[in-house]
């Protein structure tokens, strides 16, 4: 995409990610599965259903799972993150544990 900015290398993407605990990963996956980053008021899916799915994913990776995100803050009116794509909006939660790796990525343009 002409004029788009964002990370160009795996190292730059790695620099954009923060390690979080499993509970924060559940919260962020629930948010990404429920709400649109571009239009946060519009729901994509039932919040309780999204939370149950996120909790199952965390259980699948187990207590030794490690979790990463580019999301710094999703407080009302704040929405801050480090870009991991060249899209205007992106949010990612990635986890690894046991023999599994999972990634939830939402991208959008306004």
C-alpha positions in Angstrom: 0.0 0.0 0.0 1.6 3.3 -1.1 2.4 5.6 1.8 1.7 3.0 4.4 4.1 2.8 7.3 4.8 0.0 9.7 7.4 -2.6 10.6 9.4 -4.0 7.7 11.3 -6.8 9.5 10.7 -9.5 12.1 13.0 -7.6 14.4 10.8 -4.5 14.1 7.7 -6.6 14.8 9.4 -8.2 17.8 10.2 -4.7 19.1 6.5 -3.8 18.9 5.4 -6.7 21.1 5.0 -6.6 24.9 4.8 -9.8 27.0 1.5 -10.0 29.0 0.1 -12.5 31.4 -2.6 -15.0 30.6 -5.4 -13.0 32.1 -4.5 -9.9 30.1 -4.3 -12.1 27.0 -7.9 -13.2 27.7 -9.0 -9.6 28.1 -7.3 -8.5 24.9 -8.5 -11.5 22.8 -12.0 -10.9 24.1 -11.8 -7.3 23.0 -10.4 -8.1 19.6 -13.1 -10.7 19.0 -15.9 -8.5 20.3 -15.2 -5.0 19.1 -13.9 -3.3 15.9 -10.7 -1.4 16.3 -11.8 1.2 13.7 -15.3 1.6 15.1 -15.1 0.5 18.7 -18.8 1.0 19.4 -19.8 -1.6 16.9 -19.9 -5.2 18.1 -18.6 -8.1 16.1 -19.6 -10.9 18.4 -21.2 -11.6 21.8 -18.7 -10.6 24.5 -19.4 -13.6 26.8 -19.0 -16.0 23.9 -15.8 -14.3 22.9 -14.5 -14.5 26.5 -15.3 -18.2 26.9 -13.4 -18.9 23.6 -10.4 -16.8 24.8 -10.3 -18.7 28.1 -10.3 -22.0 26.2 -7.4 -20.9 24.1 -5.4 -19.9 27.2 -6.2 -23.3 28.8 -5.1 -25.0 25.6 -1.6 -23.4 25.9 -1.4 -24.2 29.6 0.1 -22.5 32.6 3.5 -22.3 30.9 2.1 -20.5 27.9 3.7 -17.1 26.9 1.7 -14.3 25.6 2.5 -11.2 23.6 0.6 -8.2 22.2 1.1 -4.9 20.5 -1.7 -3.3 22.5 -0.6 -0.8 25.1 -4.0 0.5 26.3 -7.6 0.0 25.3 -9.2 2.3 27.9 -12.2 4.2 26.7 -11.0 7.1 24.6 -7.3 5.9 24.6 -6.8 2.9 22.3 -3.0 2.8 21.9 -0.8 0.2 20.3 2.5 -0.3 18.5 1.9 -1.2 14.8 2.7 -4.7 13.6 1.3 -4.3 10.1 1.0 -1.5 7.6 -2.8 -1.1 8.2 -4.1 2.0 10.0 -5.4 -0.1 12.8 -4.1 -3.4 14.0 -4.2 -5.4 17.2 -2.6 -8.8 17.9 -2.4 -11.3 20.7 -0.1 -14.2 20.2 0.7 -17.1 22.5 2.8 -20.2 22.5 2.8 -23.2 24.9 3.2 -26.9 24.7 3.0 -27.8 21.0 0.6 -24.9 20.1 1.0 -21.4 18.8 -2.1 -19.1 18.4 -2.4 -15.7 16.9 -5.5 -13.4 16.9 -4.9 -10.4 14.5 -7.5 -7.7 13.7 -6.7 -5.1 11.1 -8.7 -2.3 9.7 -8.8 0.9 7.7 -11.0 3.9 8.2 
